[in-house]
C-alpha cells in the first residue's frame, strides 16, 4: 500500500495533462446539445478555457456549442 501512495505522490502534471483535462469530446448521438453547453461553462469556470473536440457528424454540434457560448459572451473565437 505504501508503494501505491508513494507512486501517486510522485506524479507530476505536465502541460499536456492539463490540456487534456479541459477537453470535451462531443458526440452528436450520446448527449443533448445543452449538456455540452453547460459542461463547457463549468470547464471554463474551472480551467478558464475549454477545448471542444469532435469527429465526423459531431463537428456541426461543436460549431453550434461554440456559437452559443460566443453569443452569450462566454467565449471568443481562437484559431
N, C-alpha and C positions, 0 to 999 in steps of 0.2 A: 504493500500500500504506500509506503514511503517513496518508492521509486516513481509511482504514478504522480504523487503530489510534487515531487522534485521535477519531474518532466514537465508538468503543467506550469510550474513556476518559472521554468527556463524558456518558455515560449515567448517569442518576440513578434509583435505585429508589424509587418512591413507595409510599405505604401501599397503594394499590390493587394494585400489582405484587406486594407482599409477600403480600397476601391471596390472590392467585391461586396463588401457589406452594404454599400449604398446602391447596389444594382438591383433593379426589379426586372425579372424576365417575364414578359407579358405573353399570355396566351389568349386568343380570341374565343376559345371554347370552354375554358375551365372556370373562370370567374367573371362576374359582371363588370362592365366598364368602370362604374364608380367605386368598386372595390379597389381598383388600381389607382384611381384618383386620390382616394382617401389614404391609401398606403403611401403614395408619393408625398402627400402632405406631411404625414408622420415622419417619413425618412428625411424630409427637408428640415423639419424641426430638430431632428436628432443629429444629422450629419451636415446640415447647411447646403447640401446638394444631393441630387439623385440622378442616377443614370438609368434610362429606360432602354430595355433591350427586347428585340423580337425577331422572329424569323417568318418568312412567308406571308401568309394572310394576316398575321397578327401585327404587321407593320402599320397597317391602317389604324388599328386600335391604339398603337403607341402615338401616332400622329394626333389622333383625337385627344388622348390624355394630355399630351404636351400643349395642345391648343387650349384646352380647358384651363390648365394651370397658368398658361400665359395670359389668357383673357381675365383671369381672377387676380392678376398681378403677383402671382406666386412664383413665376418662373420667367427667365429670359432665354432667348434662343442663343445657343452656343454652337459653333462649328466644331 
